[in-house]
């Protein structure tokens, strides 16, 4: 009986953890890409238009 509750708990917990982790991954990828673009194009006057 306790095994049933453990399995149900795990099946409910995995999607919640996955959905909670995807915004964190998206933020990290976005930050890395923005930082890379700013470093590649340092000194460009177009960066001032981006704010």
C-alpha positions in Angstrom: 0.0 0.0 0.0 2.8 2.4 0.8 4.4 1.6 -2.5 1.3 2.8 -4.3 1.5 6.2 -2.6 5.2 6.5 -3.4 4.6 5.8 -7.1 1.7 8.2 -7.2 3.8 10.9 -5.5 6.7 10.4 -7.9 4.4 10.5 -10.9 2.9 13.8 -9.7 6.2 15.3 -8.7 8.2 14.7 -11.9 6.1 16.9 -14.2 6.0 19.7 -11.6 9.8 19.6 -11.2 10.2 19.6 -15.0 7.9 22.5 -15.5 9.6 24.4 -12.7 13.0 23.8 -14.2 12.3 24.9 -17.8 12.1 28.6 -17.0 15.3 28.4 -15.1 17.0 26.8 -18.1 15.5 29.4 -20.5 16.7 32.2 -18.4 20.2 30.8 -18.2 20.3 30.3 -22.0 19.0 33.8 -22.7 21.5 35.3 -20.3 24.4 33.4 -21.9 23.3 34.4 -25.5 22.8 38.0 -24.5 26.2 38.2 -22.8 27.9 36.5 -25.7 26.3 39.0 -28.2 27.3 42.0 -26.1 30.9 40.8 -25.9 31.1 40.0 -29.6 29.7 43.5 -30.6 31.3 45.7 -27.9 31.6 49.3 -29.0 28.8 49.1 -31.5 26.4 52.0 -31.5 23.4 49.6 -32.0 23.8 48.3 -28.5 22.6 51.7 -27.2 19.4 51.3 -29.1 18.7 48.0 -27.3 17.9 49.5 -23.9 
